[in-house]
Amino acid sequence: MGKLLGLFKKNGKKERNVVILSIDGGGIRGIVPAYIIKKIAEKLEEEGDERPFYSHFDLIAGTSTGALLALGLASNGKETILKRDEGKSIRVEEDVRTGLFKRETVFKGYIPRGLDAKELEKIYLENAPLIFPRKLSSSMLLQLVKDKYDEKGLEDFLKKCLQDEKLGDANVPVVLISYDTDGSKPYLFSSYGTPDVLMRHGARASSAAPMYFHPFAFVDGNGERKVLLDGGLVANNPSFIAYTEAKKLYPEGTSFTVISLSTAKPSFSFDPSGNPGGLTGWASPIIKVYMSSQENMTDFVMENTGDVEYIRISGSGTGGKRIHLDDTSKESLGELERIAKDVYRENEGKIERIISILKDKPTGNGIKLSKGVDEGERALVQVLDVPPEPS
């Protein structure tokens, strides 16, 4: 029997906790949040929670590589190179009141299976060269006049992963962050705001990192041409944007839990007292200062927002070794796996808290239910929205 969707206060008002998953940008460092997702999914299964991983959330948000992971969780996962979740289908019923003292159970549908959350780490380990294919422009000379990578490699990879699935087909509400060069502001792709946009186009726009990939241009639903860049320019940690979107999606929410997964980039600090100033002195550190301060500000805001429990899973990074977002060498991939395990160990207390929240979290109303069940799969029962007893 599944969890009940709502609890009720003594005054009859329903308490509604909205649970959000937010995943940072960071290129190949997406191995780290993918590993954390795998471990949490395994723990939930050990606790007897057989629901698809995505169905524990009311909204999943991602920037850049986090956008790819968000879509990997939200996608139906049909006709893709990624492995589908082979778990059981879960029958959803709603207990509705049909009279003052009478209730009736109504069949709502099945929670559909999607991609296997435990397999997302393999996106990077097995396909890194497809995402960041080496080419002539990897030389420093050519990087002065053109982008480091041909975007075709990334676009072909996204097509293999997501095919022609639209954002509106997502199993759970999802939002991806990009940067609008014309408006100098965030541009959001979402399952509810831009449902007709292909998932792979949203992922491509969110990961259009300057100097690495060419900007992504497309015509939006209003017929306006947009030129978009990597969402990390405005929100590498998309937690606050995800929170504001969830507030609009779920106005009945009384509290919010934001589970924020970092890519464990090393923290940046330096002593400016010895900096000579000018272009020579600031050309290197200024971007690092900007990115670090942007993420620290997001943490500050989220930690001081009254109706939010903010659970940030981050780590100490590489212990001095810098791994660039496109470093797909065998040595660096192995190092990132080690870092992911270290991050997990450093945050075991927080992860236990996450598992406690998720296993008790009812399946949200935002989940897109299917009416059929795959042949041979056993259906379990999930009861939603039980009304309070009449006084």
SULBEL-V532011 format. One record per helix or strand. SS is the DSSP state (~ for helix, > for strand). FROM is the first residue (numbers start at 0). LEN is the number of residues. Records with the same first field share a line. If there is no record, write none. Layout:
BEGIN
SS: FROM-LEN  FROM-LEN
END
This chain:
BEGIN
>: 6-2  13-2  16-7  58-5  83-1  89-8  102-9  114-1  165-1  173-7  184-6  197-1  215-4  224-6  254-7  307-6  368-2  379-5
~: 26-20  52-4  64-10  116-3  120-11  135-3  139-4  150-12  166-3  198-8  231-4  238-11  271-3  277-5  284-19  329-17  347-13
END
